[in-house]
Amino acid sequence: MPVSDEVYSSWSRLIRIEVLGKVLEVPEDNLLLRQLAYLSPAIAMGRYCWNGECRYCEIHYRREGEMGGETAALACRVKGFTGMRVTQIAFEMKYNLAEALAAAPSAQTEPPPAR
């Protein structure tokens, strides 16, 4: 069952983010948890509290091109952005996103070797 468009903040295009090495396209200008629910309705129906208390949506991410440490956050409190690289996600999210991640193309983090 798809998630109703009424749960999203206004958006006009999809943006690319990377989650666990996979490229996903999600609605711009939305909380990351809502963006991921766009790909996996199980998230919208899952055990998430949506107010930062349960911590089932804990992630670690970095910005594209950033070589430093990762930032810890809750997906219900941070908006996904173009170039976001989510490197760790809570077990509950990994479980709910399994099909979407399996179907998504892999991100190329290193350029292919020169010939």
Stockholm file with secondary structure:
# STOCKHOLM 1.0

chainA/1-115         MPVSDEVYSSWSRLIRIEVLGKVLEVPEDNLLLRQLAYLSPAIAMGRYCWNGECRYCEIHYRREGEMGGETAALACRVKGFTGMRVTQIAFEMKYNLAEALAAAPSAQTEPPPAR
#=GR chainA/1-115 SS CCCCGGGSCCCSSEEEEEETTEEEEEESSSBHHHHHHHHCHHHHTSSCCSSSSSCTTEEEEECTTCCSCCEEEETTTSBCCTTCEEEEECHHHHHHHHHHHHHSCBCCCSCCCCC
#=GC SS_cons         CCCCGGGSCCCSSEEEEEETTEEEEEESSSBHHHHHHHHCHHHHTSSCCSSSSSCTTEEEEECTTCCSCCEEEETTTSBCCTTCEEEEECHHHHHHHHHHHHHSCBCCCSCCCCC
//
